[in-house]
Amino acid sequence: MPLTELAIKKAKPKEKPYKMTDGGGLYMLVNATGKYWRYNYRYLGKFKTLALGVYPDVSLARAREKHADARKLLADAIDPASHRKETRRAVMAAQANSFEAVAREWHAMKLKRKWTQSTADKTMTQLEAYVFSEFGNMPIGTVKASQILAMLRKIEARGIAYTAVRLREVCGQIFRYAVATGKSEDNPAAHLVGALHKPEVKHRPAITERREFGGFLRELRAATNYDPVTRHAAYFALLTFVRAQEFRYAKWKEIDWQAKEFKVPAMRMKTGKALSAHTVPLSSQALTLLRELHDLTGHTPYLFPKMKGYGDAEVISENTVGKMLNKMGYQGRQCVHGFRASARSILSEQGWSREAMERQLDHKETDSTVAAYARAEHLPERRRMMQAWADTCDALEAGGEVVELHKMA
């Protein structure tokens, strides 16, 4: 006689496990630990049992549906138990090759080989915020260009076109990695080149007029109410005009006092593909600044650690110096990255060669082989130029006119 919900609910465990049959091999096994759905069948002459779930998570109606599905497979000469195992294996394989799984694998590889921690964190934050929720759980080989474009259009609609362009590039790199590792046959992101609106390039705010820059330097000197480590970070960035990620993670072991150089490791450079460290000549003013800073942070590995804690990532944030400049009233007028533009503009007026400035700024070299040697080029001129820049800053801060400093002086 077929089972009923009432009979199942009233069923109580006995001294020994017992069965309540529903017909066609479907029954409920009742024991001291619970009520279990089972299906007994024969396949190729062998007696087998298929578990169909636990009551009440699997209702009587659902158990009958599962039983019917198993009987259909059996009618097609397919073993239901083997079919379930293959299905589970396929699901697990799909999860292992989901877009998110492959993206995280690619991300870990990039962090290990090329990226700085700040770049890695920013990229993963964007993937988690915009991409994974759209198709992160899909097998990467099934993601279509139309789905990627729909995701990117949503980002564009929020007014952050640059992020959309950046994520198209990131997705493209993830798919190329998937193709290379045999997890996908195609890179659908490659079909989206030109499909997005190219965002307007917004230059970082920078003061390039001499007198105005001199006024800024005087205000920076007078800003003694700010954290001294933050002020030293601002001056160090100003005197070396390196990128934020290059000075924020700077370590004392990277300062060569005898050679008067700051050696930025290749892995911390912007492209992450450098084959050699970037040499930054240090002016006498920069060395004096570092001696003062050493009294404050010399007991830590980093030049610019956070106020509390000195772990591997415990350095000042990328916004620390910028916030100070904003509080000084220079928001939209001067930022940390803008020191590079300020220096380049003012130095170019003094006759320094474009090549020396490009090497000092470590602008990307299109030829990777040339780039490996580019950092060492024009080093004698760059040493003179960096000292000239520090002297120029002193002169501008004092409010005087700068005597032209010739590159061969």
C-alpha positions in Angstrom: 0.0 0.0 0.0 1.5 3.4 -0.9 2.8 5.6 1.9 1.0 8.8 3.1 2.5 11.9 4.8 0.5 11.1 7.9 1.9 7.6 8.2 5.4 8.9 7.7 5.0 11.6 10.4 3.6 9.0 12.9 6.4 6.5 12.3 8.6 6.2 15.4 11.9 4.4 15.7 11.8 0.8 17.1 14.3 -1.4 18.7 15.5 -2.4 15.3 15.5 -0.4 12.0 12.5 -1.2 9.8 11.2 -0.3 6.3 8.0 1.4 5.1 7.5 0.5 1.4 5.9 2.8 -1.2 6.1 0.5 -4.2 8.4 -0.1 -7.1 11.4 -0.5 -4.9 11.0 2.8 -3.1 10.8 2.7 0.7 11.6 4.6 3.9 14.1 3.2 6.3 13.3 4.2 9.9 15.9 3.9 12.6 17.0 5.7 15.8 18.8 8.5 13.9 16.1 9.4 11.4 14.0 8.5 8.4 15.8 7.8 5.1 14.5 7.3 1.5 16.0 4.3 -0.3 15.5 2.7 -3.7 16.3 -1.0 -4.3 17.0 -2.1 -7.8 18.9 -4.5 -10.0 21.4 -3.5 -12.6 23.2 -6.1 -14.8 22.0 -8.8 -12.4 23.4 -7.1 -9.3 21.3 -5.9 -6.4 21.9 -2.2 -5.6 20.5 0.5 -3.2 20.3 4.2 -4.1 20.0 6.8 -1.3 17.4 9.5 -2.2 17.6 11.8 0.8 16.5 12.3 4.4 12.9 13.1 5.5 11.6 15.8 6.0 14.3 17.6 3.9 13.1 15.3 1.1 9.3 15.1 1.1 7.2 12.1 0.0 6.4 13.9 -3.3 10.1 14.7 -3.9 11.2 11.2 -3.1 8.7 9.8 -5.7 10.1 12.3 -8.3 13.6 11.1 -7.6 12.5 7.5 -7.7 10.8 8.1 -11.1 13.9 9.7 -12.5 16.0 6.7 -11.4 13.6 4.3 -13.0 13.8 6.2 -16.3 17.6 5.9 -16.2 17.4 2.2 -15.5 15.0 1.8 -18.4 17.7 3.3 -20.6 20.2 0.8 -19.3 21.9 3.5 -17.2 22.9 2.7 -13.6 21.3 5.5 -11.4 24.1 5.3 -8.8 26.9 5.6 -11.4 25.0 8.5 -13.1 24.8 10.4 -9.8 28.6 10.0 -9.3 29.3 11.2 -12.8 27.0 14.2 -12.3 28.6 15.1 -9.1 32.1 14.8 -10.6 31.0 17.1 -13.5 29.6 19.7 -11.1 32.8 19.6 -9.0 34.9 20.0 -12.2 32.7 22.9 -13.3 33.1 24.6 -9.9 36.9 24.1 -10.1 36.9 25.7 -13.6 34.4 28.4 -12.7 35.3 31.9 -13.8 35.8 32.9 -10.2 38.0 29.9 -9.4 40.2 30.5 -12.5 40.3 34.2 -11.8 41.6 33.7 -8.2 44.2 31.2 -9.5 45.3 33.8 -12.1 45.3 36.5 -9.4 47.6 34.4 -7.1 50.0 33.8 -10.0 50.2 37.5 -10.8 50.8 38.5 -7.2 53.5 35.9 -6.8 55.3 36.9 -10.0 54.7 40.5 -10.9 52.2 42.6 -8.9 52.6 44.7 -5.8 50.2 44.0 -3.0 48.3 47.2 -3.6 47.7 46.4 -7.3 46.6 42.9 -6.3 44.2 44.1 -3.6 42.6 46.7 -6.0 42.1 44.2 -8.8 40.5 41.6 -6.5 38.2 44.2 -4.9 37.0 45.2 -8.4 36.5 41.6 -9.4 34.5 40.8 -6.3 32.4 44.0 -6.6 31.5 43.9 -10.2 32.3 40.6 -11.9 31.9 37.5 -9.7 28.3 38.3 -9.0 27.5 38.3 -12.7 29.1 35.1 -13.9 31.6 34.1 -11.3 30.0 30.7 -10.7 29.7 29.8 -14.4 32.3 27.4 -16.0 34.7 29.8 -17.6 34.5 28.0 -21.0 30.7 28.9 -21.1 30.9 32.6 -20.4 29.9 34.6 -23.5 31.1 38.0 -24.8 27.5 39.3 -24.5 27.5 38.5 -20.8 30.8 40.3 -20.2 29.6 43.3 -22.2 26.4 43.4 -20.1 28.4 43.5 -17.0 30.7 46.3 -18.3 27.7 48.3 -19.5 26.4 48.3 -15.9 29.7 49.7 -14.7 29.6 52.4 -17.4 26.1 53.4 -16.4 27.5 54.1 -12.9 29.8 56.7 -14.4 33.0 54.8 -13.9 34.0 54.2 -17.4 37.7 53.8 -16.6 36.8 50.9 -14.3 34.9 49.2 -17.1 37.8 49.5 -19.5 40.2 48.2 -16.8 37.9 45.2 -16.1 37.6 44.4 -19.8 41.4 44.1 -19.8 41.5 42.1 -16.6 38.9 39.7 -17.9 40.9 39.3 -21.1 44.0 38.4 -19.1 42.0 35.8 -17.1 40.6 34.2 -20.2 44.0 34.1 -21.9 45.3 32.3 -18.8 42.3 29.9 -19.0 43.1 29.2 -22.6 46.8 28.6 -21.8 45.9 26.2 -19.0 43.4 24.3 -21.0 40.3 25.5 -19.0 38.8 27.4 -21.9 38.9 27.4 -25.7 38.3 31.1 -26.4 38.9 34.6 -25.0 35.5 36.2 -25.4 36.7 39.5 -23.9 39.0 39.9 -26.9 35.8 40.4 -29.0 34.9 43.5 -27.0 37.8 45.7 -28.1 36.2 49.0 -29.1 32.8 48.1 -27.7 33.2 50.5 -24.7 33.4 54.3 -24.6 37.0 55.3 -24.1 37.1 57.4 -21.0 38.7 60.9 -21.1 42.2 61.0 -19.7 42.2 63.0 -16.5 45.6 64.3 -15.6 46.6 64.3 -12.0 46.5 67.7 -10.4 50.0 69.3 -10.4 51.4 72.7 -9.9 53.9 73.5 -12.7 54.3 77.2 -12.4 57.4 78.1 -10.5 56.2 80.8 -8.2 53.0 78.9 -7.3 55.1 75.8 -6.6 57.3 77.8 -4.3 54.3 78.9 -2.4 53.2 75.3 -2.0 56.7 74.4 -0.7 56.5 77.1 1.9 53.1 75.9 3.1 54.4 72.4 3.3 57.4 73.5 5.4 55.0 75.3 7.7 52.6 72.3 8.1 54.2 71.1 11.3 50.9 70.1 12.9 50.8 67.0 10.7 52.3 63.5 11.5 56.0 63.8 10.9 56.3 60.5 9.1 53.6 61.7 6.7 55.4 64.9 6.1 58.7 63.1 5.5 56.8 60.8 3.0 55.6 63.9 1.1 59.1 65.4 0.9 60.6 62.1 -0.1 58.0 61.7 -2.9 58.7 65.3 -3.9 62.5 65.0 -4.0 62.5 61.6 -5.8 59.3 61.8 -7.8 58.8 58.1 -7.7 55.3 56.5 -7.7 53.3 56.0 -4.6 53.7 52.2 -4.5 57.4 52.6 -5.0 58.0 54.8 -1.9 55.2 53.6 0.3 56.7 50.1 0.5 60.3 51.4 0.5 62.6 49.5 3.0 65.7 50.8 4.7 67.8 48.0 3.1 66.9 49.6 -0.3 68.8 52.8 0.6 72.4 52.7 -0.4 74.0 55.4 1.7 77.4 55.1 0.2 76.3 55.2 -3.4 73.6 57.8 -2.5 70.9 55.8 -4.2 67.4 54.4 -3.6 67.1 51.0 -5.4 63.4 50.2 -6.2 63.0 46.5 -6.7 61.7 45.5 -10.1 58.6 43.8 -8.7 57.4 47.1 -7.2 57.6 49.1 -10.5 54.4 50.0 -12.3 54.5 47.4 -15.0 55.8 44.6 -12.7 57.8 43.3 -15.7 61.1 45.0 -15.1 64.2 42.8 -15.2 66.2 45.1 -13.0 65.8 47.5 -10.1 65.2 51.2 -10.8 68.0 53.4 -9.5 67.0 56.7 -8.0 69.9 59.0 -7.3 69.5 60.8 -3.9 70.4 64.5 -3.5 72.1 65.8 -0.4 68.7 67.1 0.7 67.1 63.7 0.3 69.8 62.1 2.3 69.4 64.7 5.1 65.7 63.9 5.0 66.3 60.2 5.3 68.7 60.7 8.3 65.9 62.6 10.1 63.4 59.9 9.1 65.7 57.1 10.3 65.4 58.5 13.8 61.6 58.0 13.6 61.3 54.7 11.7 64.7 53.2 11.6 63.7 50.5 14.1 61.3 49.1 11.4 61.9 47.5 8.0 60.0 50.2 6.3 60.7 53.9 5.7 57.0 54.8 6.1 55.3 52.3 8.5 51.8 52.9 9.9 51.5 54.4 13.3 50.7 51.0 14.7 52.0 47.6 13.7 54.9 46.8 11.5 53.8 43.7 9.6 54.6 43.0 5.9 51.7 45.2 4.8 51.8 47.7 7.6 52.8 50.8 5.7 51.1 54.1 5.2 48.1 53.9 2.8 48.1 55.2 -0.7 45.8 58.1 0.6 47.8 59.2 3.6 49.9 61.9 2.0 47.1 62.9 -0.3 44.8 63.5 2.6 47.4 65.8 4.1 47.7 67.8 0.9 44.0 68.1 0.7 43.7 69.4 4.3 46.4 71.9 3.4 44.0 73.3 0.8 45.5 71.7 -2.3 42.7 69.3 -3.3 42.4 69.5 -7.1 45.6 71.5 -7.3 48.4 69.2 -6.2 48.5 65.4 -5.5 51.3 63.0 -4.7 51.5 61.6 -8.2 51.5 65.2 -9.5 54.9 65.7 -8.0 56.2 63.8 -11.1 54.5 66.3 -13.4 55.7 69.3 -11.4 59.3 68.1 -11.5 59.1 67.2 -15.2 57.7 70.5 -16.2 60.1 72.7 -14.2 63.1 70.6 -15.0 62.3 70.7 -18.7 62.6 74.5 -18.6 66.2 74.1 -17.3 67.4 72.2 -20.4 67.7 68.7 -19.0 67.4 66.0 -21.7 64.1 64.3 -22.3 65.8 60.9 -22.2 67.2 61.6 -18.7 63.8 62.7 -17.4 62.0 59.7 -19.0 64.5 57.3 -17.5 64.2 59.0 -14.1 60.4 58.9 -14.3 60.7 55.2 -15.4 58.2 55.6 -18.1 57.3 52.4 -19.9 59.7 51.2 -22.6 57.9 49.4 -25.4 60.8 47.1 -26.0 61.3 44.8 -23.0 64.9 44.2 -23.8 65.7 47.9 -24.0 63.7 48.4 -20.8 66.0 46.1 -18.9 68.9 48.4 -19.5 67.1 51.7 -19.7 67.2 52.3 -16.0 71.0 52.5 -16.0 71.1 54.9 -18.9 71.9 58.6 -18.4 72.7 57.9 -14.7 75.5 60.5 -14.5 73.1 63.2 -15.9 70.3 62.0 -13.7 72.5 62.4 -10.6 73.1 66.0 -11.5 69.5 66.5 -12.4 68.2 65.2 -9.1 70.6 67.4 -7.1 69.5 70.3 -9.4 65.9 69.5 -8.6 66.4 69.6 -4.9 68.4 72.9 -5.2 65.5 74.3 -7.3 63.0 73.4 -4.7 65.1 75.1 -2.0 65.4 78.2 -4.2 61.7 78.3 -5.0 60.8 77.8 -1.4 63.0 80.7 -0.4 61.0 82.9 -2.9 63.9 83.7 -5.1 64.3 83.3 -8.9 66.0 80.1 -9.9 69.3 80.4 -11.7 69.2 78.2 -14.8 71.0 74.9 -13.9 72.6 73.6 -17.1 72.7 69.8 -17.5 76.5 69.9 -18.1 77.2 72.0 -15.0 
